[in-house]
Amino acid sequence: MQSWQVLEYLEGLAERLGVEIVYQKLGDEELTVRGGLCRVNGTFKIFTDRSQSIEDQIRVVAEGLASFDTEEVYLFPYIREVLEKARRQP
């Protein structure tokens, strides 16, 4: 599966789970910000930086979504593996 497809599927999953993905410039030359899941006014949001590699964007989004219960949601097996890998990360 192509990286852009993985990110697209993760974006669709986020939408189904009611999680907003916010793409914006995070940090600058002096400050590096990774992004991740947070709650803003009761709404879950995942912040990630479009200037990062697509693999880094996938990692940030997957780590954010990994904290949600997806057992009752149909996912392609590869996407489920991506989420499981993210759940095992410290």
Biopython code that builds the backbone (N, CA, C, O; Angstrom):
import numpy as np
from Bio.PDB.StructureBuilder import StructureBuilder

atoms = [
    (1, "MET", "N", (0.858, -1.178, 0.000)),
    (1, "MET", "CA", (0.000, 0.000, 0.000)),
    (1, "MET", "C", (0.899, 1.235, 0.000)),
    (1, "MET", "O", (1.863, 1.306, 0.763)),
    (2, "GLN", "N", (0.591, 2.178, -0.832)),
    (2, "GLN", "CA", (1.357, 3.414, -0.930)),
    (2, "GLN", "C", (1.163, 4.265, 0.331)),
    (2, "GLN", "O", (0.107, 4.233, 0.963)),
    (3, "SER", "N", (2.198, 5.018, 0.679)),
    (3, "SER", "CA", (2.145, 5.847, 1.895)),
    (3, "SER", "C", (0.984, 6.831, 1.860)),
    (3, "SER", "O", (0.310, 7.027, 2.871)),
    (4, "TRP", "N", (0.745, 7.449, 0.717)),
    (4, "TRP", "CA", (-0.352, 8.425, 0.634)),
    (4, "TRP", "C", (-1.693, 7.745, 0.866)),
    (4, "TRP", "O", (-2.612, 8.362, 1.404)),
    (5, "GLN", "N", (-1.820, 6.458, 0.461)),
    (5, "GLN", "CA", (-3.063, 5.730, 0.698)),
    (5, "GLN", "C", (-3.253, 5.442, 2.185)),
    (5, "GLN", "O", (-4.361, 5.548, 2.709)),
    (6, "VAL", "N", (-2.163, 5.078, 2.857)),
    (6, "VAL", "CA", (-2.228, 4.816, 4.299)),
    (6, "VAL", "C", (-2.697, 6.073, 5.024)),
    (6, "VAL", "O", (-3.590, 6.011, 5.869)),
    (7, "LEU", "N", (-2.093, 7.213, 4.692)),
    (7, "LEU", "CA", (-2.489, 8.467, 5.330)),
    (7, "LEU", "C", (-3.946, 8.793, 5.028)),
    (7, "LEU", "O", (-4.673, 9.259, 5.906)),
    (8, "GLU", "N", (-4.372, 8.555, 3.809)),
    (8, "GLU", "CA", (-5.763, 8.811, 3.422)),
    (8, "GLU", "C", (-6.721, 7.932, 4.236)),
    (8, "GLU", "O", (-7.746, 8.420, 4.710)),
    (9, "TYR", "N", (-6.402, 6.653, 4.403)),
    (9, "TYR", "CA", (-7.244, 5.766, 5.207)),
    (9, "TYR", "C", (-7.270, 6.197, 6.670)),
    (9, "TYR", "O", (-8.319, 6.155, 7.313)),
    (10, "LEU", "N", (-6.120, 6.609, 7.193)),
    (10, "LEU", "CA", (-6.082, 7.078, 8.576)),
    (10, "LEU", "C", (-6.908, 8.352, 8.744)),
    (10, "LEU", "O", (-7.558, 8.537, 9.772)),
    (11, "GLU", "N", (-6.886, 9.221, 7.750)),
    (11, "GLU", "CA", (-7.720, 10.430, 7.794)),
    (11, "GLU", "C", (-9.196, 10.060, 7.813)),
    (11, "GLU", "O", (-9.979, 10.668, 8.543)),
    (12, "GLY", "N", (-9.579, 9.070, 7.019)),
    (12, "GLY", "CA", (-10.969, 8.600, 7.002)),
    (12, "GLY", "C", (-11.375, 7.999, 8.328)),
    (12, "GLY", "O", (-12.488, 8.222, 8.803)),
    (13, "LEU", "N", (-10.477, 7.237, 8.928)),
    (13, "LEU", "CA", (-10.746, 6.652, 10.240)),
    (13, "LEU", "C", (-10.921, 7.752, 11.280)),
    (13, "LEU", "O", (-11.838, 7.693, 12.100)),
    (14, "ALA", "N", (-10.057, 8.745, 11.249)),
    (14, "ALA", "CA", (-10.166, 9.862, 12.187)),
    (14, "ALA", "C", (-11.535, 10.525, 12.062)),
    (14, "ALA", "O", (-12.179, 10.833, 13.065)),
    (15, "GLU", "N", (-11.964, 10.736, 10.845)),
    (15, "GLU", "CA", (-13.275, 11.356, 10.629)),
    (15, "GLU", "C", (-14.384, 10.506, 11.233)),
    (15, "GLU", "O", (-15.283, 11.034, 11.887)),
    (16, "ARG", "N", (-14.328, 9.184, 11.018)),
    (16, "ARG", "CA", (-15.348, 8.288, 11.571)),
    (16, "ARG", "C", (-15.338, 8.290, 13.095)),
    (16, "ARG", "O", (-16.376, 8.098, 13.728)),
    (17, "LEU", "N", (-14.163, 8.507, 13.680)),
    (17, "LEU", "CA", (-14.046, 8.531, 15.136)),
    (17, "LEU", "C", (-14.301, 9.912, 15.729)),
    (17, "LEU", "O", (-14.282, 10.078, 16.948)),
    (18, "GLY", "N", (-14.540, 10.902, 14.874)),
    (18, "GLY", "CA", (-14.802, 12.258, 15.347)),
    (18, "GLY", "C", (-13.554, 13.010, 15.770)),
    (18, "GLY", "O", (-13.620, 13.923, 16.595)),
    (19, "VAL", "N", (-12.413, 12.625, 15.203)),
    (19, "VAL", "CA", (-11.132, 13.264, 15.523)),
    (19, "VAL", "C", (-10.737, 14.144, 14.350)),
    (19, "VAL", "O", (-10.704, 13.684, 13.209)),
    (20, "GLU", "N", (-10.442, 15.392, 14.622)),
    (20, "GLU", "CA", (-10.024, 16.318, 13.569)),
    (20, "GLU", "C", (-8.507, 16.261, 13.421)),
    (20, "GLU", "O", (-7.778, 16.305, 14.412)),
    (21, "ILE", "N", (-8.042, 16.165, 12.193)),
    (21, "ILE", "CA", (-6.607, 16.226, 11.929)),
    (21, "ILE", "C", (-6.296, 17.629, 11.440)),
    (21, "ILE", "O", (-6.881, 18.110, 10.470)),
    (22, "VAL", "N", (-5.364, 18.276, 12.129)),
    (22, "VAL", "CA", (-4.989, 19.648, 11.815)),
    (22, "VAL", "C", (-3.575, 19.634, 11.247)),
    (22, "VAL", "O", (-2.620, 19.255, 11.925)),
    (23, "TYR", "N", (-3.461, 20.055, 9.990)),
    (23, "TYR", "CA", (-2.166, 20.156, 9.344)),
    (23, "TYR", "C", (-1.741, 21.615, 9.373)),
    (23, "TYR", "O", (-2.407, 22.478, 8.801)),
    (24, "GLN", "N", (-0.638, 21.880, 10.037)),
    (24, "GLN", "CA", (-0.110, 23.234, 10.047)),
    (24, "GLN", "C", (1.361, 23.182, 10.413)),
    (24, "GLN", "O", (1.854, 22.177, 10.924)),
    (25, "LYS", "N", (2.042, 24.260, 10.148)),
    (25, "LYS", "CA", (3.461, 24.354, 10.459)),
    (25, "LYS", "C", (3.619, 24.332, 11.972)),
    (25, "LYS", "O", (3.035, 25.150, 12.682)),
    (26, "LEU", "N", (4.414, 23.389, 12.451)),
    (26, "LEU", "CA", (4.667, 23.270, 13.888)),
    (26, "LEU", "C", (6.148, 23.535, 14.129)),
    (26, "LEU", "O", (7.007, 22.907, 13.510)),
    (27, "GLY", "N", (6.436, 24.444, 15.007)),
    (27, "GLY", "CA", (7.819, 24.745, 15.331)),
    (27, "GLY", "C", (8.491, 25.609, 14.285)),
    (27, "GLY", "O", (7.858, 26.103, 13.352)),
    (28, "ASP", "N", (9.804, 25.781, 14.465)),
    (28, "ASP", "CA", (10.605, 26.571, 13.530)),
    (28, "ASP", "C", (12.046, 26.076, 13.604)),
    (28, "ASP", "O", (12.292, 24.966, 14.077)),
    (29, "GLU", "N", (12.985, 26.870, 13.149)),
    (29, "GLU", "CA", (14.384, 26.446, 13.144)),
    (29, "GLU", "C", (14.907, 26.183, 14.555)),
    (29, "GLU", "O", (15.762, 25.317, 14.745)),
    (30, "GLU", "N", (14.409, 26.911, 15.531)),
    (30, "GLU", "CA", (14.892, 26.797, 16.903)),
    (30, "GLU", "C", (14.093, 25.810, 17.739)),
    (30, "GLU", "O", (14.601, 25.291, 18.733)),
    (31, "LEU", "N", (12.853, 25.545, 17.353)),
    (31, "LEU", "CA", (11.967, 24.707, 18.149)),
    (31, "LEU", "C", (11.372, 23.617, 17.268)),
    (31, "LEU", "O", (10.721, 23.906, 16.264)),
    (32, "THR", "N", (11.599, 22.368, 17.647)),
    (32, "THR", "CA", (11.029, 21.243, 16.919)),
    (32, "THR", "C", (9.821, 20.726, 17.680)),
    (32, "THR", "O", (9.913, 20.400, 18.863)),
    (33, "VAL", "N", (8.692, 20.655, 16.995)),
    (33, "VAL", "CA", (7.458, 20.149, 17.583)),
    (33, "VAL", "C", (7.019, 18.956, 16.762)),
    (33, "VAL", "O", (6.911, 19.046, 15.539)),
    (34, "ARG", "N", (6.769, 17.852, 17.415)),
    (34, "ARG", "CA", (6.415, 16.606, 16.737)),
    (34, "ARG", "C", (4.955, 16.533, 16.342)),
    (34, "ARG", "O", (4.625, 15.979, 15.294)),
    (35, "GLY", "N", (4.089, 17.075, 17.150)),
    (35, "GLY", "CA", (2.655, 16.961, 16.918)),
    (35, "GLY", "C", (2.091, 15.804, 17.720)),
    (35, "GLY", "O", (2.825, 15.111, 18.426)),
    (36, "GLY", "N", (0.788, 15.598, 17.610)),
    (36, "GLY", "CA", (0.145, 14.500, 18.309)),
    (36, "GLY", "C", (-1.285, 14.821, 18.687)),
    (36, "GLY", "O", (-1.853, 15.822, 18.251)),
    (37, "LEU", "N", (-1.855, 13.957, 19.502)),
    (37, "LEU", "CA", (-3.251, 14.049, 19.914)),
    (37, "LEU", "C", (-3.404, 14.975, 21.109)),
    (37, "LEU", "O", (-2.608, 14.937, 22.047)),
    (38, "CYS", "N", (-4.433, 15.803, 21.065)),
    (38, "CYS", "CA", (-4.796, 16.603, 22.237)),
    (38, "CYS", "C", (-6.301, 16.847, 22.198)),
    (38, "CYS", "O", (-6.976, 16.553, 21.212)),
    (39, "ARG", "N", (-6.792, 17.381, 23.279)),
    (39, "ARG", "CA", (-8.220, 17.696, 23.388)),
    (39, "ARG", "C", (-8.354, 19.198, 23.500)),
    (39, "ARG", "O", (-7.771, 19.817, 24.390)),
    (40, "VAL", "N", (-9.123, 19.787, 22.596)),
    (40, "VAL", "CA", (-9.342, 21.227, 22.580)),
    (40, "VAL", "C", (-10.847, 21.475, 22.701)),
    (40, "VAL", "O", (-11.623, 21.101, 21.822)),
    (41, "ASN", "N", (-11.240, 22.109, 23.798)),
    (41, "ASN", "CA", (-12.665, 22.399, 24.042)),
    (41, "ASN", "C", (-13.540, 21.162, 23.853)),
    (41, "ASN", "O", (-14.614, 21.239, 23.256)),
    (42, "GLY", "N", (-13.075, 20.023, 24.366)),
    (42, "GLY", "CA", (-13.856, 18.795, 24.310)),
    (42, "GLY", "C", (-13.762, 18.030, 23.008)),
    (42, "GLY", "O", (-14.364, 16.963, 22.884)),
    (43, "THR", "N", (-13.028, 18.535, 22.038)),
    (43, "THR", "CA", (-12.877, 17.877, 20.743)),
    (43, "THR", "C", (-11.458, 17.348, 20.603)),
    (43, "THR", "O", (-10.490, 18.064, 20.861)),
    (44, "PHE", "N", (-11.342, 16.088, 20.192)),
    (44, "PHE", "CA", (-10.026, 15.524, 19.972)),
    (44, "PHE", "C", (-9.475, 16.021, 18.638)),
    (44, "PHE", "O", (-10.179, 16.062, 17.628)),
    (45, "LYS", "N", (-8.197, 16.396, 18.663)),
    (45, "LYS", "CA", (-7.513, 16.860, 17.462)),
    (45, "LYS", "C", (-6.127, 16.233, 17.426)),
    (45, "LYS", "O", (-5.486, 16.039, 18.459)),
    (46, "ILE", "N", (-5.682, 15.925, 16.223)),
    (46, "ILE", "CA", (-4.319, 15.459, 16.022)),
    (46, "ILE", "C", (-3.619, 16.532, 15.208)),
    (46, "ILE", "O", (-4.034, 16.846, 14.092)),
    (47, "PHE", "N", (-2.563, 17.089, 15.765)),
    (47, "PHE", "CA", (-1.790, 18.107, 15.069)),
    (47, "PHE", "C", (-0.580, 17.446, 14.430)),
    (47, "PHE", "O", (0.142, 16.686, 15.076)),
    (48, "THR", "N", (-0.368, 17.742, 13.160)),
    (48, "THR", "CA", (0.803, 17.248, 12.449)),
    (48, "THR", "C", (1.247, 18.294, 11.440)),
    (48, "THR", "O", (0.485, 19.189, 11.073)),
    (49, "ASP", "N", (2.462, 18.169, 11.007)),
    (49, "ASP", "CA", (3.098, 19.171, 10.144)),
    (49, "ASP", "C", (3.236, 18.629, 8.734)),
    (49, "ASP", "O", (3.889, 17.607, 8.527)),
    (50, "ARG", "N", (2.630, 19.299, 7.760)),
    (50, "ARG", "CA", (2.703, 18.872, 6.357)),
    (50, "ARG", "C", (4.132, 18.923, 5.813)),
    (50, "ARG", "O", (4.437, 18.256, 4.824)),
    (51, "SER", "N", (5.016, 19.712, 6.451)),
    (51, "SER", "CA", (6.387, 19.797, 5.949)),
    (51, "SER", "C", (7.214, 18.576, 6.362)),
    (51, "SER", "O", (8.320, 18.383, 5.856)),
    (52, "GLN", "N", (6.691, 17.751, 7.273)),
    (52, "GLN", "CA", (7.364, 16.508, 7.639)),
    (52, "GLN", "C", (7.157, 15.482, 6.535)),
    (52, "GLN", "O", (6.274, 15.638, 5.691)),
    (53, "SER", "N", (7.964, 14.444, 6.543)),
    (53, "SER", "CA", (7.798, 13.374, 5.552)),
    (53, "SER", "C", (6.436, 12.712, 5.759)),
    (53, "SER", "O", (5.870, 12.771, 6.850)),
    (54, "ILE", "N", (5.928, 12.094, 4.726)),
    (54, "ILE", "CA", (4.626, 11.435, 4.832)),
    (54, "ILE", "C", (4.683, 10.300, 5.845)),
    (54, "ILE", "O", (3.687, 10.020, 6.512)),
    (55, "GLU", "N", (5.825, 9.647, 5.968)),
    (55, "GLU", "CA", (5.975, 8.580, 6.961)),
    (55, "GLU", "C", (5.860, 9.138, 8.377)),
    (55, "GLU", "O", (5.256, 8.510, 9.246)),
    (56, "ASP", "N", (6.438, 10.319, 8.609)),
    (56, "ASP", "CA", (6.315, 10.956, 9.923)),
    (56, "ASP", "C", (4.868, 11.378, 10.190)),
    (56, "ASP", "O", (4.383, 11.255, 11.314)),
    (57, "GLN", "N", (4.191, 11.868, 9.173)),
    (57, "GLN", "CA", (2.785, 12.243, 9.329)),
    (57, "GLN", "C", (1.952, 11.009, 9.674)),
    (57, "GLN", "O", (1.086, 11.066, 10.547)),
    (58, "ILE", "N", (2.215, 9.897, 8.988)),
    (58, "ILE", "CA", (1.502, 8.647, 9.268)),
    (58, "ILE", "C", (1.740, 8.224, 10.709)),
    (58, "ILE", "O", (0.802, 7.839, 11.407)),
    (59, "ARG", "N", (2.980, 8.293, 11.156)),
    (59, "ARG", "CA", (3.322, 7.896, 12.518)),
    (59, "ARG", "C", (2.565, 8.740, 13.542)),
    (59, "ARG", "O", (2.001, 8.199, 14.493)),
    (60, "VAL", "N", (2.547, 10.060, 13.354)),
    (60, "VAL", "CA", (1.870, 10.960, 14.297)),
    (60, "VAL", "C", (0.366, 10.678, 14.320)),
    (60, "VAL", "O", (-0.231, 10.585, 15.392)),
    (61, "VAL", "N", (-0.241, 10.542, 13.150)),
    (61, "VAL", "CA", (-1.687, 10.291, 13.080)),
    (61, "VAL", "C", (-2.011, 8.917, 13.665)),
    (61, "VAL", "O", (-2.970, 8.781, 14.424)),
    (62, "ALA", "N", (-1.223, 7.901, 13.321)),
    (62, "ALA", "CA", (-1.469, 6.554, 13.836)),
    (62, "ALA", "C", (-1.321, 6.507, 15.348)),
    (62, "ALA", "O", (-2.127, 5.871, 16.028)),
    (63, "GLU", "N", (-0.302, 7.172, 15.884)),
    (63, "GLU", "CA", (-0.130, 7.206, 17.334)),
    (63, "GLU", "C", (-1.318, 7.891, 18.011)),
    (63, "GLU", "O", (-1.748, 7.467, 19.084)),
    (64, "GLY", "N", (-1.841, 8.933, 17.398)),
    (64, "GLY", "CA", (-3.006, 9.605, 17.954)),
    (64, "GLY", "C", (-4.248, 8.731, 17.926)),
    (64, "GLY", "O", (-5.012, 8.701, 18.890)),
    (65, "LEU", "N", (-4.450, 8.024, 16.828)),
    (65, "LEU", "CA", (-5.637, 7.182, 16.685)),
    (65, "LEU", "C", (-5.520, 5.881, 17.467)),
    (65, "LEU", "O", (-6.533, 5.249, 17.768)),
    (66, "ALA", "N", (-4.310, 5.476, 17.798)),
    (66, "ALA", "CA", (-4.096, 4.213, 18.499)),
    (66, "ALA", "C", (-4.747, 4.181, 19.874)),
    (66, "ALA", "O", (-4.998, 3.102, 20.412)),
    (67, "SER", "N", (-5.020, 5.336, 20.446)),
    (67, "SER", "CA", (-5.634, 5.371, 21.774)),
    (67, "SER", "C", (-7.154, 5.181, 21.729)),
    (67, "SER", "O", (-7.799, 5.106, 22.775)),
    (68, "PHE", "N", (-7.718, 5.106, 20.541)),
    (68, "PHE", "CA", (-9.164, 4.916, 20.400)),
    (68, "PHE", "C", (-9.480, 3.443, 20.141)),
    (68, "PHE", "O", (-8.670, 2.709, 19.575)),
    (69, "ASP", "N", (-10.668, 3.031, 20.566)),
    (69, "ASP", "CA", (-11.116, 1.659, 20.338)),
    (69, "ASP", "C", (-11.588, 1.519, 18.896)),
    (69, "ASP", "O", (-12.550, 2.167, 18.483)),
    (70, "THR", "N", (-10.910, 0.677, 18.140)),
    (70, "THR", "CA", (-11.270, 0.471, 16.733)),
    (70, "THR", "C", (-11.707, -0.973, 16.476)),
    (70, "THR", "O", (-11.789, -1.399, 15.324)),
    (71, "GLU", "N", (-11.987, -1.721, 17.538)),
    (71, "GLU", "CA", (-12.359, -3.128, 17.375)),
    (71, "GLU", "C", (-13.641, -3.294, 16.555)),
    (71, "GLU", "O", (-13.761, -4.252, 15.791)),
    (72, "GLU", "N", (-14.582, -2.392, 16.700)),
    (72, "GLU", "CA", (-15.867, -2.498, 16.005)),
    (72, "GLU", "C", (-15.871, -1.803, 14.650)),
    (72, "GLU", "O", (-16.900, -1.758, 13.975)),
    (73, "VAL", "N", (-14.724, -1.260, 14.251)),
    (73, "VAL", "CA", (-14.619, -0.533, 12.990)),
    (73, "VAL", "C", (-13.887, -1.416, 11.991)),
    (73, "VAL", "O", (-12.829, -1.965, 12.298)),
    (74, "TYR", "N", (-14.457, -1.555, 10.783)),
    (74, "TYR", "CA", (-13.752, -2.337, 9.770)),
    (74, "TYR", "C", (-12.547, -1.540, 9.293)),
    (74, "TYR", "O", (-12.661, -0.369, 8.930)),
    (75, "LEU", "N", (-11.382, -2.199, 9.301)),
    (75, "LEU", "CA", (-10.156, -1.594, 8.800)),
    (75, "LEU", "C", (-9.449, -2.613, 7.918)),
    (75, "LEU", "O", (-9.502, -3.815, 8.178)),
    (76, "PHE", "N", (-8.797, -2.131, 6.888)),
    (76, "PHE", "CA", (-7.949, -3.030, 6.115)),
    (76, "PHE", "C", (-6.910, -3.617, 7.059)),
    (76, "PHE", "O", (-6.451, -2.928, 7.970)),
    (77, "PRO", "N", (-6.533, -4.867, 6.862)),
    (77, "PRO", "CA", (-5.550, -5.484, 7.760)),
    (77, "PRO", "C", (-4.261, -4.671, 7.898)),
    (77, "PRO", "O", (-3.713, -4.574, 8.997)),
    (78, "TYR", "N", (-3.775, -4.095, 6.816)),
    (78, "TYR", "CA", (-2.535, -3.324, 6.903)),
    (78, "TYR", "C", (-2.714, -2.099, 7.808)),
    (78, "TYR", "O", (-1.809, -1.765, 8.572)),
    (79, "ILE", "N", (-3.860, -1.432, 7.733)),
    (79, "ILE", "CA", (-4.125, -0.265, 8.575)),
    (79, "ILE", "C", (-4.208, -0.694, 10.033)),
    (79, "ILE", "O", (-3.706, 0.003, 10.915)),
    (80, "ARG", "N", (-4.835, -1.831, 10.291)),
    (80, "ARG", "CA", (-4.904, -2.350, 11.666)),
    (80, "ARG", "C", (-3.493, -2.632, 12.191)),
    (80, "ARG", "O", (-3.209, -2.375, 13.362)),
    (81, "GLU", "N", (-2.611, -3.154, 11.342)),
    (81, "GLU", "CA", (-1.214, -3.397, 11.733)),
    (81, "GLU", "C", (-0.502, -2.088, 12.064)),
    (81, "GLU", "O", (0.258, -2.018, 13.030)),
    (82, "VAL", "N", (-0.745, -1.057, 11.268)),
    (82, "VAL", "CA", (-0.132, 0.255, 11.530)),
    (82, "VAL", "C", (-0.563, 0.762, 12.900)),
    (82, "VAL", "O", (0.261, 1.268, 13.662)),
    (83, "LEU", "N", (-1.842, 0.631, 13.217)),
    (83, "LEU", "CA", (-2.346, 1.078, 14.524)),
    (83, "LEU", "C", (-1.785, 0.229, 15.660)),
    (83, "LEU", "O", (-1.433, 0.759, 16.714)),
    (84, "GLU", "N", (-1.698, -1.082, 15.456)),
    (84, "GLU", "CA", (-1.132, -1.943, 16.481)),
    (84, "GLU", "C", (0.332, -1.620, 16.751)),
    (84, "GLU", "O", (0.776, -1.624, 17.899)),
    (85, "LYS", "N", (1.064, -1.346, 15.703)),
    (85, "LYS", "CA", (2.464, -0.953, 15.868)),
    (85, "LYS", "C", (2.558, 0.343, 16.668)),
    (85, "LYS", "O", (3.418, 0.477, 17.539)),
    (86, "ALA", "N", (1.674, 1.299, 16.372)),
    (86, "ALA", "CA", (1.656, 2.569, 17.101)),
    (86, "ALA", "C", (1.297, 2.361, 18.568)),
    (86, "ALA", "O", (1.820, 3.058, 19.437)),
    (87, "ARG", "N", (0.417, 1.415, 18.849)),
    (87, "ARG", "CA", (0.028, 1.135, 20.244)),
    (87, "ARG", "C", (1.201, 0.569, 21.044)),
    (87, "ARG", "O", (1.299, 0.803, 22.248)),
    (88, "ARG", "N", (2.077, -0.163, 20.391)),
    (88, "ARG", "CA", (3.221, -0.769, 21.075)),
    (88, "ARG", "C", (4.365, 0.195, 21.313)),
    (88, "ARG", "O", (5.290, -0.123, 22.061)),
    (89, "GLN", "N", (4.326, 1.378, 20.689)),
    (89, "GLN", "CA", (5.395, 2.360, 20.869)),
    (89, "GLN", "C", (5.328, 2.942, 22.278)),
    (89, "GLN", "O", (4.239, 3.199, 22.791)),
    (90, "PRO", "N", (6.477, 3.150, 22.903)),
    (90, "PRO", "CA", (6.475, 3.711, 24.269)),
    (90, "PRO", "C", (6.028, 5.158, 24.293)),
    (90, "PRO", "O", (5.973, 5.769, 25.360)),
]
sb = StructureBuilder()
sb.init_structure("model")
sb.init_model(0)
sb.init_chain("A")
sb.init_seg("    ")
for serial, (resi, resn, name, xyz) in enumerate(atoms, 1):
    if name == "N":
        sb.init_residue(resn, " ", resi, " ")
    sb.init_atom(name, np.array(xyz, "f"), 0.0, 1.0, " ", f" {name:<3s}", serial, name[0])
structure = sb.get_structure()
